[in-house]
Amino acid sequence: MKLKKVAAICAKQGAFYLFDEVGGGGELMRQWLGDGRSAYPLSGLPVLDEENLCAMFDIPEKRRKKCILTRKPMPESLDVEDYAKGERALYDEWPTVEHNGYVVKPLSTSDDMLFIQTAYLSPLEDMADYLRGILDAEGISRPILVGQSLGGYVSQVFMTRYPGTASGFVSIDSCSLEREYYTGAELWLLKHTEGMYRSIPWGLLKQWGPRGTAESAYGRRVMAAMMADYTQDEYCALTAHGFRILAQSIEAGPSYALTCPALLLCGEKDGAGSCKRYDRAWSRKTGLPLTWVPGAGHNSNCDQPEIVNQAIETFIKERGEHHGV
């Protein structure tokens, strides 16, 4: 049964029972989700607890108080012995295929199955390589990289692929790519956002998008103008693709630990996912300075350009050795 249907059954009863099926050696073999009357196996998901279960099914705080949310060992009275008899496990990892000297992977889309060169399945790395080409063409050898949101992720990939090139880094409303800051459930959710976006009426989504990313009238106009360039299908596919490649880079990437001076800037009212929590943890773990931009949302450089620009200029003056920004 599809996960959405299982969630609907649980929501109807107001009960989410999460059962851990444990093997003879005490290891967790599988989790099951049910409403207290029936249980359904969860496959291909990270280990869930009550907190990320609420995040996955978007259960608000008020509703949580009215629901039964519990995680416990599988009851002995619940017999699941015959569930997997005669079946074999299939995994998400698809085989690669070599054809005419190229390595390709099957990629499932809403229309068909496509075979894509594996080199094209690493877009953040591609963006970092494009950036390197631009810097070389402009004769910039020791840049200070300033990246907002996705730009911050591209900057981190760039510094990993070309160590020692950047003399500094300013992150604006972006987060660390280090795996340790993210739970398995959060990464799974990042890779499965398209359905959520498509479930929202386009007119409503065009209202929520600007409000969710900016606090100022100017920032919201910028976001609204960007969204107006796309159809609903285009926007949902593009947004989901961005979150998906972010999760894939976090999961597959090497260490993205910074080796140059850096400054973290984050809007006080940033409502994009858990950006504020990630940045707080990033600063606490590494000692990097974190500046909260007052009255700013996720696009703090649009909401408070003077404050952001002043912070960048101060950071540049303190470095002194860069050859370009």
C-alpha positions as CSV (number, residue, x, y, z in Angstrom):
1,M,0.0,0.0,0.0
2,K,1.2,3.5,-0.8
3,L,2.5,5.6,2.1
4,K,-0.1,8.3,1.5
5,K,-2.9,5.8,1.9
6,V,-1.4,4.4,5.1
7,A,-1.1,8.0,6.5
8,A,-4.7,8.7,5.5
9,I,-5.8,5.6,7.5
10,C,-3.9,6.6,10.5
11,A,-5.1,10.2,10.3
12,K,-8.7,9.1,10.1
13,Q,-8.3,7.2,13.3
14,G,-6.2,9.9,14.9
15,A,-3.6,7.3,15.8
16,F,0.0,6.7,14.4
17,Y,1.5,3.6,15.9
18,L,5.1,3.1,14.8
19,F,6.3,-0.5,15.4
20,D,10.0,-1.7,15.4
21,E,10.4,-5.3,14.1
22,V,13.6,-6.5,15.8
23,G,15.6,-9.5,14.7
24,G,17.0,-12.3,16.9
25,G,20.3,-10.4,17.4
26,G,18.5,-7.3,18.6
27,E,19.0,-5.4,15.3
28,L,16.2,-3.4,13.7
29,M,14.9,-5.3,10.7
30,R,11.9,-3.2,9.6
31,Q,9.4,-0.6,10.8
32,W,5.7,-0.8,10.5
33,L,3.1,1.9,10.7
34,G,-0.5,1.5,11.7
35,D,-3.6,2.9,13.3
36,G,-3.9,0.4,16.2
37,R,-6.0,-2.0,14.2
38,S,-3.7,-2.8,11.3
39,A,0.0,-2.2,10.4
40,Y,1.8,-1.7,7.1
41,P,5.5,-2.2,6.3
42,L,7.7,0.8,5.6
43,S,10.2,0.2,2.9
44,G,13.0,2.5,1.6
45,L,12.7,5.0,4.4
46,P,15.2,6.0,7.1
47,V,14.5,4.9,10.7
48,L,11.6,7.0,11.9
49,D,10.6,8.3,15.3
50,E,7.7,10.4,16.5
51,E,9.3,13.7,15.6
52,N,10.2,13.0,12.0
53,L,7.0,11.1,11.5
54,C,5.2,14.3,12.3
55,A,7.4,16.2,9.9
56,M,6.9,13.7,7.1
57,F,3.1,13.8,7.3
58,D,3.0,17.5,8.2
59,I,1.2,17.0,11.4
60,P,0.9,20.5,13.1
61,E,1.6,21.0,16.8
62,K,-2.1,21.5,17.7
63,R,-3.1,18.3,16.0
64,R,-0.4,16.3,17.6
65,K,-2.0,16.9,21.0
66,K,-5.2,15.3,19.7
67,C,-3.5,12.2,18.1
68,I,-1.9,9.1,19.5
69,L,1.8,9.2,18.4
70,T,3.9,6.4,19.7
71,R,6.8,4.2,18.8
72,K,7.2,0.8,20.4
73,P,8.5,-2.7,19.7
74,M,6.4,-4.9,17.5
75,P,3.8,-6.6,19.7
76,E,4.2,-10.4,20.0
77,S,0.6,-10.8,19.2
78,L,1.0,-9.3,15.8
79,D,2.1,-12.0,13.4
80,V,4.0,-10.9,10.3
81,E,5.9,-14.1,9.6
82,D,4.4,-14.7,6.2
83,Y,4.8,-11.1,4.9
84,A,7.9,-11.6,2.7
85,K,7.6,-15.3,1.7
86,G,8.5,-15.8,-1.9
87,E,9.4,-12.2,-2.4
88,R,12.8,-10.6,-3.0
89,A,14.0,-7.2,-2.0
90,L,14.5,-4.5,-4.7
91,Y,16.7,-1.5,-4.0
92,D,16.6,2.1,-5.2
93,E,20.1,1.9,-6.7
94,W,19.8,1.3,-10.4
95,P,22.6,-0.5,-12.4
96,T,24.8,1.6,-14.7
97,V,25.1,0.7,-18.4
98,E,28.1,1.2,-20.6
99,H,27.2,2.2,-24.2
100,N,29.4,3.5,-26.9
101,G,32.1,4.5,-24.4
102,Y,29.6,6.4,-22.1
103,V,28.4,5.3,-18.7
104,V,24.6,5.9,-18.5
105,K,22.0,5.4,-15.8
106,P,18.3,4.9,-16.1
107,L,16.3,7.9,-14.8
108,S,12.6,7.6,-14.2
109,T,10.5,10.6,-15.1
110,S,6.8,11.3,-15.0
111,D,6.7,10.7,-18.8
112,D,9.1,7.8,-19.5
113,M,12.4,6.2,-18.6
114,L,15.5,8.0,-19.9
115,F,19.1,7.0,-20.0
116,I,21.4,9.8,-18.9
117,Q,25.1,10.1,-18.8
118,T,26.2,9.8,-15.2
119,A,28.3,13.0,-15.6
120,Y,25.0,14.9,-16.0
121,L,23.6,13.6,-12.7
122,S,26.0,15.8,-10.6
123,P,24.7,19.3,-11.3
124,L,26.2,20.9,-8.3
125,E,29.6,19.7,-9.5
126,D,28.9,21.0,-12.9
127,M,28.0,24.4,-11.5
128,A,31.2,24.5,-9.6
129,D,33.2,23.7,-12.7
130,Y,31.3,26.5,-14.6
131,L,32.3,28.9,-11.9
132,R,35.9,27.8,-12.1
133,G,35.8,28.5,-15.9
134,I,34.4,32.0,-15.3
135,L,37.1,32.8,-12.7
136,D,39.8,31.6,-15.0
137,A,38.5,33.6,-17.9
138,E,38.4,36.7,-15.8
139,G,41.8,36.1,-14.4
140,I,40.6,35.8,-10.8
141,S,42.9,33.5,-8.7
142,R,42.0,34.1,-5.0
143,P,38.3,34.9,-4.9
144,I,36.1,35.5,-1.9
145,L,33.0,33.5,-2.7
146,V,29.6,35.0,-1.7
147,G,26.7,32.5,-2.1
148,Q,23.0,33.0,-1.3
149,S,20.9,29.8,-0.7
150,L,21.9,27.5,-3.7
151,G,24.9,29.7,-4.3
152,G,26.2,28.8,-0.9
153,Y,26.0,25.1,-1.8
154,V,27.8,25.6,-5.1
155,S,30.5,27.5,-3.3
156,Q,31.1,24.6,-0.9
157,V,31.3,22.1,-3.7
158,F,33.7,24.5,-5.6
159,M,36.0,24.7,-2.5
160,T,36.0,20.9,-2.2
161,R,36.8,20.4,-5.9
162,Y,39.4,23.2,-6.0
163,P,40.9,23.3,-2.6
164,G,43.0,26.4,-1.7
165,T,41.5,28.5,-4.5
166,A,39.1,30.6,-2.4
167,S,40.5,33.0,0.2
168,G,37.1,33.4,1.9
169,F,33.4,32.5,1.9
170,V,30.2,34.3,2.8
171,S,27.1,32.2,3.2
172,I,23.8,34.0,2.9
173,D,20.8,32.0,4.0
174,S,22.5,28.8,3.0
175,C,23.6,25.8,5.1
176,S,26.4,23.3,5.4
177,L,26.6,20.4,3.1
178,E,28.1,18.2,5.8
179,R,26.0,15.0,6.4
180,E,26.1,15.2,10.2
181,Y,23.6,18.1,10.3
182,Y,20.7,16.3,8.6
183,T,18.6,13.4,9.8
184,G,17.8,10.5,7.4
185,A,14.1,11.5,7.4
186,E,15.0,15.1,6.4
187,L,17.1,13.9,3.4
188,W,14.3,11.5,2.4
189,L,11.8,14.4,2.5
190,L,14.1,16.6,0.4
191,K,14.1,14.0,-2.3
192,H,10.3,13.7,-2.4
193,T,8.9,17.2,-2.5
194,E,7.4,17.3,-5.9
195,G,4.1,15.7,-4.9
196,M,3.7,18.1,-2.0
197,Y,4.2,21.1,-4.3
198,R,1.9,19.8,-7.0
199,S,-0.9,19.3,-4.3
200,I,-1.0,23.0,-3.7
201,P,-3.2,25.1,-6.1
202,W,-1.0,27.2,-8.4
203,G,-2.7,30.5,-7.4
204,L,-2.1,29.7,-3.7
205,L,1.5,28.6,-4.3
206,K,2.3,31.8,-6.1
207,Q,1.1,33.6,-2.9
208,W,2.9,31.4,-0.5
209,G,6.2,31.4,-2.4
210,P,7.0,35.2,-2.0
211,R,5.7,35.2,1.6
212,G,7.8,32.2,2.5
213,T,11.1,33.6,1.2
214,A,11.0,37.3,1.8
215,E,9.7,39.8,4.4
216,S,10.1,43.0,2.4
217,A,7.7,44.2,-0.4
218,Y,10.7,44.4,-2.7
219,G,11.9,40.8,-1.9
220,R,8.4,39.5,-2.4
221,R,8.1,41.2,-5.8
222,V,11.4,39.7,-6.9
223,M,10.2,36.2,-6.0
224,A,6.8,36.7,-7.5
225,A,8.4,37.9,-10.8
226,M,10.6,34.8,-10.9
227,M,7.6,32.5,-10.3
228,A,5.6,34.2,-13.0
229,D,8.1,33.0,-15.6
230,Y,7.1,29.4,-15.0
231,T,4.0,27.2,-15.4
232,Q,3.0,25.2,-12.3
233,D,4.4,22.0,-13.8
234,E,7.7,23.7,-14.6
235,Y,8.0,25.4,-11.2
236,C,7.2,22.2,-9.2
237,A,9.6,20.1,-11.2
238,L,12.4,22.7,-11.0
239,T,11.9,23.2,-7.2
240,A,11.8,19.4,-6.5
241,H,14.9,18.9,-8.7
242,G,16.8,21.5,-6.6
243,F,15.9,19.9,-3.3
244,R,16.7,16.4,-4.8
245,I,20.2,17.3,-6.0
246,L,20.9,19.0,-2.7
247,A,20.0,15.8,-0.8
248,Q,22.1,13.7,-3.2
249,S,25.1,16.0,-2.7
250,I,24.8,15.8,1.0
251,E,24.5,12.0,1.0
252,A,27.2,11.3,-1.6
253,G,29.6,14.1,-1.1
254,P,33.1,14.0,0.5
255,S,33.8,16.2,3.5
256,Y,32.8,19.8,2.8
257,A,34.6,21.1,5.9
258,L,35.7,24.7,5.2
259,T,39.4,25.4,5.0
260,C,39.2,29.2,4.6
261,P,37.8,32.1,6.7
262,A,34.0,32.2,6.4
263,L,31.0,34.3,7.6
264,L,27.5,33.0,8.0
265,L,24.5,35.3,7.4
266,C,21.0,34.2,8.1
267,G,17.7,36.1,8.2
268,E,16.1,36.3,11.6
269,K,12.8,35.3,10.0
270,D,14.2,32.7,7.5
271,G,11.3,30.2,7.1
272,A,12.9,28.1,4.4
273,G,12.9,24.6,5.9
274,S,15.2,24.4,9.0
275,C,17.8,26.8,7.7
276,K,18.1,28.7,11.0
277,R,18.6,25.5,13.0
278,Y,21.2,24.2,10.5
279,D,23.1,27.5,10.6
280,R,23.0,27.6,14.4
281,A,24.4,24.1,14.6
282,W,27.0,24.9,11.9
283,S,28.3,27.9,13.8
284,R,28.3,26.0,17.1
285,K,30.2,23.0,15.7
286,T,32.8,25.0,13.7
287,G,33.1,28.3,15.6
288,L,32.2,30.2,12.4
289,P,30.7,33.6,13.1
290,L,27.0,33.7,12.6
291,T,25.2,37.1,12.0
292,W,21.4,37.2,12.2
293,V,20.0,39.7,9.7
294,P,17.2,41.6,11.5
295,G,13.8,41.6,9.9
296,A,14.9,39.4,7.0
297,G,13.5,36.2,5.6
298,H,15.3,33.6,3.4
299,N,16.3,36.2,0.8
300,S,17.9,38.5,3.4
301,N,20.0,40.3,0.7
302,C,16.7,41.5,-0.8
303,D,15.1,42.3,2.5
304,Q,18.1,44.1,4.1
305,P,20.6,44.8,1.4
306,E,22.4,47.6,3.3
307,I,23.1,45.3,6.3
308,V,24.1,42.4,4.2
309,N,26.4,44.5,1.9
310,Q,28.0,46.1,5.0
311,A,28.7,42.7,6.5
312,I,30.3,41.5,3.2
313,E,32.4,44.6,2.9
314,T,33.7,44.3,6.4
315,F,34.6,40.7,5.9
316,I,36.5,41.5,2.6
317,K,38.5,44.3,4.3
318,E,39.5,41.9,7.1
319,R,40.8,39.4,4.5
320,G,43.0,41.7,2.4
321,E,44.6,39.1,0.1
322,H,41.7,38.3,-2.3
323,H,41.9,39.1,-6.0
324,G,38.1,39.2,-6.7
325,V,34.7,38.5,-5.4
